[in-house]
């Protein structure tokens, strides 16, 4: 069996992949961890998968604090810059893009690491499609923000099924709008959410929707949320708790 210690790139690559996987996110699930191991292993066919798994787990155990992992990631970027060919760098960036997008949302912490890679490695990284800064923020945006909180923050995933349901629901509130307009609304919502979902923003959005929509429409919004929660085939307790919280805040029942 090949010796992992003879591959000096494995440890810094493990740091980089874990840093991307954990950027602004909760702890890795077993499925996410397996995906990171498989992705890194795909670049090291000469190593047994268990050796790659060991490197990943050692990284997780060594850098328990996010700040320590971030610092280690910067060192890894610098070290690998001299060790990887241009083709290898592009392949690693492709892997990191897949990891960043695996939950459906590219967060600000992930964008920051991509910016560093672009600067140090001189490689092309994915552009973030920012909505126009002067585009008005409306109650529909607040409703979309609430939809996204339910779809993503309760399980740290934003599946394609959830995305499509969310787009359809937003379009139903403005049927005269084009698909492009609704995609722009969701883009703005994703940008706002990527800056860091927080209780204050959620409460402000909840109050905005209550003020903007009459009770019958708030009831429709709650029904939308139930459908979004069920879009991935699983209705989590955390999703139910969030919907119950909104029922109380909006003074409605289903």
NORZIQUI-V305813 format. One line per field, one symbol per residue. psi: psi as a letter, one per 40 degrees, with the letter a starting at -180 (. if undefined). A space follows every 50 residues. Layout:
psi=???
//
This chain:
psi=hihdeegeeddddddddddddeheiaihidddddddddddddegeeiidd ddddddddddddgdhddddddddddddddddediiddddddddddddddd edeehhidddddddddddddefihihihghihdehihidddddddddddd ddddefigiddddddddddddddgdeiiddddddddddddddddehhidd ddddddddddddhidddddddddddddddedeehhiddddddddddddde fii.
//
